[in-house]
Amino acid sequence: MKKKILLLLLLLFALFAVVYVIPGILDGTFPSAPESGLPETEESEAETETLEEKTFPYETVWTESEPETEETTPPETDYDPGEPVEREKIVTDIMFASDIHYMSPDLTDYGTAFNELIDNGDGKMVQYMPQIWQAFAEEVIAARPDALVLSGDLTINGERVNHEELAERLGEIEAAGIPVLVIPGNHDINNPYATSYFGESQSFIENVDPMGFWEIYRSYGYDEAASYAPDSMSYLYILNDTTWLLMLDTCIYEPDNEVDGEIQYGTMEWMEECLKNAYAEGITVIPVGHHNLQELSRVYVEECVLRNHLEVMEIFERYLTPVYFSGHLHVQRIMKHISEPGITDEVYGIWEIVSNSLIIPPCQYGNLTLNADGSLSYHTRNVDISSWAAKHGETNPDLLDFPAFSDTYIRSVIGRQTYKTIEDIPDELREVMVDFYVDLYQDYYAGRQINYSEKRKEFGYQLWTRFMDPSIQYRQVEGMMRDGMAGNNNAEIPNPIYLERE
């Protein structure tokens, strides 16, 4: 009897193997184990660590990653789009501005609380935001570009009042026949720090969620979009038959607002489809996002670059995208991506142009021209606030001589902050160090070329080396000097289809 039972069990086991195990081995699958109710082990969690965690030093490291689903699976990367199409382009002019940080005068009395805001800032001239904007808007209307593009951080901290007032002002530009295209920045949606400033008090006020942002700005790109991403506020805008603008929402605001950014996988798949279609027709696509695609600054190394920037850049370069526009840094920067040192200018790599903040002196914006041969020309221009003030009968001396006032303002705000970081040094030497730092800071933010070897000879630099090396502040000085060795206000970008590819 026992032998019969044993034989029956052996037959049942063999039948289970034939039905379940062997087919799984043959086709590379295996039946799921029944739910045990046990948590995953530490070893299995470690195995899900992503590439970004291991190789990208400047971002917040995730201690564990979510299991991949259909929605979070990265797009395929082995697609070959074939040879590019050579096509004459429609000459197109586009203006770019970023990090406006608009603030309505209705949200402050310019008292103690407001002064604390600007005294602890990076030089934003919030007190003259309405005048700066009006002067800028008049220059845009006079220039009559094919589009004005604003790459995020439209408001100070996402206040609904600020969004609504800025949107009303944008209407004046659209009324002049100039399309205005916007995307959000990290300050704009679900910002818990939406604030008003009266007397000595800061008070939290109403912000906007994604739907609120869309409702306010739907007339500025969204309603006219040719296509939308499935999982973000990204959209495709067809400017003309040979120029498309890919407006990318790079922000993280669900469930909470965060400073750094990424492009969602659904958006990446949609983005690649847009690029693929344009590539097949010889159309130039210019992507615009708030966060940076490359590590462009030795000074600001955290929460600036897209978390998944390598994947995004790989998709852009697969379709020979010429340039990516961003903001966020508040520093004017231009950089071509090279895969390794020593790559020549004849080899293709995507360029990135970062627009500095419109309300940090010298209050710059950018002009881009797509030429008939597919090359692109870019240069910056300063808003001429003094001429605007004189034209409109302003009597405020700050506005009538804005370059002098803004220089004094930056030296006061940044100089005071810098002075506090230098201790146990005679006052007369501290002043020399502060002057050196502020001069460097102004050139760095404006994107002006800095002569590194000459700067090292200055007495102020020698004092920084003597008293502050090593320190975070000294590394900032070195970083600004090294980053600024090349100018960042002009770029001539060749048509990528005529360049070598690796």
SVG drawing of the C-alpha trace seen along z (x, -y; Angstrom):
<svg xmlns="http://www.w3.org/2000/svg" viewBox="-9 -113 58 115">
<polyline fill="none" stroke="black" stroke-width="0.4" points="0.0,0.0 2.8,-2.4 4.5,-1.7 1.3,-2.5 1.0,-5.9 4.6,-6.7 4.3,-5.8 1.1,-8.0 3.0,-11.0 5.9,-10.6 3.4,-10.5 1.7,-13.7 5.1,-15.5 6.1,-14.4 2.8,-15.7 3.3,-19.1 6.8,-19.4 5.4,-18.6 2.6,-21.1 4.3,-24.0 8.0,-23.9 9.4,-22.6 7.3,-25.0 8.5,-27.9 12.1,-26.9 11.6,-26.6 10.0,-30.0 12.0,-31.9 9.2,-32.5 8.3,-31.0 5.0,-30.8 4.6,-33.4 5.1,-32.2 2.0,-32.4 1.7,-35.5 3.5,-34.8 2.8,-38.0 6.5,-38.4 8.4,-41.6 11.1,-41.7 14.6,-41.0 17.3,-43.7 19.1,-41.9 16.3,-42.1 15.9,-45.9 19.6,-46.5 19.2,-44.7 16.6,-47.3 19.1,-50.2 19.0,-52.4 21.9,-53.5 21.3,-57.1 21.9,-56.2 25.3,-54.8 26.7,-57.3 25.0,-60.7 26.6,-62.5 24.7,-65.7 21.1,-64.5 19.2,-63.3 19.9,-59.5 16.9,-57.3 17.5,-54.5 15.2,-52.2 13.4,-52.3 9.8,-51.5 9.3,-48.2 8.9,-48.9 5.4,-48.9 4.2,-49.5 4.0,-53.2 7.6,-53.5 9.4,-51.3 12.0,-53.4 11.5,-53.7 13.4,-51.4 16.9,-52.8 18.0,-50.7 15.8,-52.3 17.7,-53.6 15.9,-56.6 18.0,-56.3 19.6,-59.1 18.3,-62.7 16.3,-64.6 18.0,-67.7 15.4,-70.5 15.4,-74.3 14.0,-75.9 11.7,-78.8 13.7,-81.6 12.3,-81.8 13.0,-84.2 12.2,-83.2 12.7,-85.1 13.5,-83.3 13.2,-84.4 13.2,-82.5 12.7,-82.7 10.6,-85.8 9.5,-85.2 6.7,-87.7 5.2,-89.3 2.2,-91.5 2.5,-94.8 -0.8,-93.8 1.0,-91.1 3.3,-93.5 3.7,-96.9 7.5,-96.7 8.1,-96.7 10.2,-94.6 9.0,-91.2 9.5,-92.1 13.0,-93.5 14.0,-90.2 12.9,-88.4 15.2,-90.4 18.0,-90.8 18.4,-87.0 18.0,-86.4 20.3,-86.1 19.8,-89.6 16.3,-89.4 14.9,-92.9 11.4,-92.0 10.6,-95.5 10.8,-96.6 9.3,-93.5 6.3,-95.4 8.6,-98.0 11.1,-95.4 8.3,-93.4 6.7,-96.4 10.0,-97.4 10.7,-93.8 7.2,-93.5 7.6,-96.6 10.9,-95.3 9.2,-92.0 6.4,-93.7 8.8,-96.0 11.0,-93.1 8.0,-91.0 9.5,-87.5 7.6,-84.5 7.2,-83.5 8.1,-84.4 9.0,-81.4 9.0,-81.5 10.8,-78.5 9.3,-78.3 9.4,-79.9 6.9,-82.4 6.1,-83.5 7.9,-84.0 6.4,-81.0 3.3,-79.9 0.9,-82.4 -2.5,-82.4 -2.6,-86.2 0.8,-86.4 -0.1,-83.8 -3.3,-85.6 -1.7,-89.0 1.2,-87.8 -1.2,-85.9 -3.1,-89.2 0.1,-90.9 1.0,-88.1 -2.3,-88.9 -0.9,-92.2 1.9,-90.5 -0.5,-88.0 -2.8,-90.9 0.1,-92.2 0.1,-89.0 3.0,-87.3 2.4,-83.7 3.5,-83.3 4.4,-79.8 4.8,-78.8 5.8,-75.8 5.9,-75.6 9.0,-75.8 9.6,-74.3 8.2,-77.4 4.9,-77.5 2.7,-74.5 1.6,-73.1 4.1,-75.4 3.6,-75.3 5.4,-78.7 3.0,-80.9 3.3,-84.0 2.3,-87.6 4.6,-90.2 3.0,-92.9 4.7,-94.7 6.9,-92.2 4.7,-89.2 4.7,-86.6 1.4,-84.9 0.7,-81.8 -1.9,-82.4 -3.5,-80.5 -1.3,-78.6 -2.3,-76.7 -2.5,-73.0 -1.8,-71.6 -5.4,-72.2 -5.3,-75.8 -2.0,-76.4 -3.6,-75.0 -6.7,-77.1 -4.7,-80.3 -2.3,-79.8 -4.3,-77.7 -4.2,-80.6 -0.4,-80.5 0.5,-77.4 -1.9,-74.8 -5.0,-75.5 -3.1,-75.7 -0.9,-72.6 -0.8,-69.9 -0.2,-67.1 0.0,-66.6 2.0,-64.2 0.0,-61.6 1.4,-62.1 2.7,-65.7 1.9,-69.2 4.1,-68.9 2.9,-69.8 4.0,-70.1 3.6,-73.5 3.9,-73.7 5.4,-77.1 5.6,-76.7 6.2,-74.0 9.8,-73.5 10.0,-74.5 8.4,-72.7 8.7,-73.7 8.6,-70.8 7.5,-72.4 8.5,-70.0 7.2,-69.9 10.2,-68.8 8.8,-69.6 7.9,-67.3 4.8,-68.6 2.9,-65.4 2.5,-64.4 4.6,-67.3 6.5,-70.1 10.2,-69.5 13.1,-71.6 14.7,-69.2 13.1,-67.6 12.7,-64.7 10.8,-63.9 8.2,-61.2 8.5,-58.0 5.2,-58.5 6.4,-61.9 9.6,-60.5 7.8,-58.0 5.5,-60.7 8.5,-63.0 10.3,-60.4 7.3,-59.9 7.3,-63.7 11.0,-63.7 10.6,-60.6 7.9,-62.2 9.8,-65.5 13.0,-63.7 11.3,-61.9 10.1,-65.2 13.3,-67.3 11.7,-69.5 13.8,-71.2 12.5,-70.5 13.6,-72.9 12.9,-71.4 12.4,-73.7 12.4,-72.6 12.9,-74.3 15.5,-72.0 18.9,-71.5 20.0,-68.7 23.7,-68.8 25.8,-69.6 26.6,-73.2 27.7,-74.7 30.5,-74.0 28.8,-76.4 25.2,-75.0 25.5,-71.2 22.4,-70.1 18.8,-69.9 19.4,-71.5 20.0,-68.6 17.2,-66.3 17.2,-63.1 17.0,-61.1 19.1,-63.5 21.2,-60.7 18.1,-58.9 16.6,-62.2 19.8,-63.3 20.2,-59.9 16.7,-60.4 17.4,-64.0 20.7,-63.0 19.3,-60.0 17.2,-62.4 20.0,-65.0 18.2,-67.7 20.3,-70.8 19.7,-72.6 17.8,-72.4 16.7,-75.5 16.4,-75.6 16.4,-78.0 16.4,-77.2 20.1,-78.1 19.6,-81.9 23.0,-81.9 23.5,-82.5 25.2,-79.4 25.9,-77.7 27.4,-74.3 27.7,-71.7 27.5,-68.1 30.6,-66.0 30.8,-62.4 34.4,-62.5 37.3,-65.0 39.0,-65.8 35.9,-65.5 36.2,-68.1 33.6,-70.7 32.9,-68.6 31.3,-65.9 27.6,-66.3 26.4,-66.8 23.3,-68.6 23.8,-72.2 22.1,-73.6 21.4,-77.2 20.4,-78.3 18.6,-81.7 19.4,-83.5 16.7,-85.2 15.0,-88.1 14.9,-90.0 18.5,-89.6 20.8,-92.3 21.6,-92.7 18.0,-91.5 18.7,-89.5 16.7,-87.6 17.8,-85.6 17.2,-85.8 17.4,-82.7 17.3,-82.6 16.8,-79.4 18.5,-80.1 17.4,-78.7 20.3,-76.2 19.2,-74.8 21.9,-76.5 21.0,-78.5 22.3,-81.8 21.8,-82.9 22.7,-86.1 21.5,-87.8 20.2,-91.3 19.7,-93.4 16.3,-95.0 16.8,-98.8 14.9,-99.9 16.4,-103.3 15.1,-104.2 11.7,-102.8 11.5,-104.9 12.5,-108.1 10.0,-107.4 7.1,-106.9 8.0,-110.0 9.2,-108.1 10.8,-110.3 12.4,-107.5 16.2,-107.9 16.6,-104.1 14.8,-103.4 16.2,-106.4 19.8,-105.1 19.0,-101.5 22.6,-100.1 24.1,-102.2 21.3,-101.4 21.3,-97.7 25.1,-97.6 24.7,-99.3 21.8,-97.0 23.8,-93.7 26.8,-95.0 24.7,-95.7 22.7,-92.4 25.4,-89.9 28.2,-91.9 26.4,-91.9 25.8,-88.1 29.4,-87.5 30.8,-89.7 29.0,-87.6 30.8,-84.4 34.3,-85.9 35.4,-85.9 38.5,-86.7 40.0,-88.9 40.7,-92.7 37.8,-94.7 39.9,-96.4 40.9,-93.0 37.3,-91.7 36.1,-94.6 38.7,-93.7 37.5,-90.1 33.9,-91.1 34.5,-93.4 36.3,-90.6 33.5,-88.2 30.7,-90.6 32.6,-91.5 32.9,-87.8 29.3,-87.1 28.0,-89.8 30.1,-88.5 29.1,-84.9 25.4,-85.5 25.5,-87.6 27.5,-85.0 30.4,-87.3 33.7,-85.8 36.1,-85.7 39.9,-85.7 40.9,-83.0 44.7,-83.6 44.2,-87.4 41.8,-86.9 44.2,-84.8 46.7,-87.7 44.3,-90.0 44.9,-90.9 41.3,-89.9 41.8,-86.3 45.1,-86.0 43.3,-86.9 40.6,-84.3 43.3,-81.7 45.1,-82.7 42.2,-82.9 39.3,-80.8 41.0,-77.8 39.5,-75.3 35.9,-76.4 32.6,-76.2 32.9,-79.9 36.4,-79.4 35.1,-76.6 32.4,-78.9 35.0,-81.5 37.0,-78.9 33.9,-77.4 32.7,-80.8 36.1,-81.6 36.4,-78.2 32.9,-78.1 33.3,-81.6 36.4,-81.0 34.2,-80.8 31.6,-83.4 28.0,-82.4 26.1,-85.2 26.5,-84.1 26.4,-80.8 26.5,-79.7 25.1,-76.2 25.6,-74.3 22.9,-72.1 23.5,-68.8 22.9,-66.8 26.1,-68.0 28.2,-67.0 30.0,-63.7 28.2,-61.2 29.9,-58.9"/>
</svg>
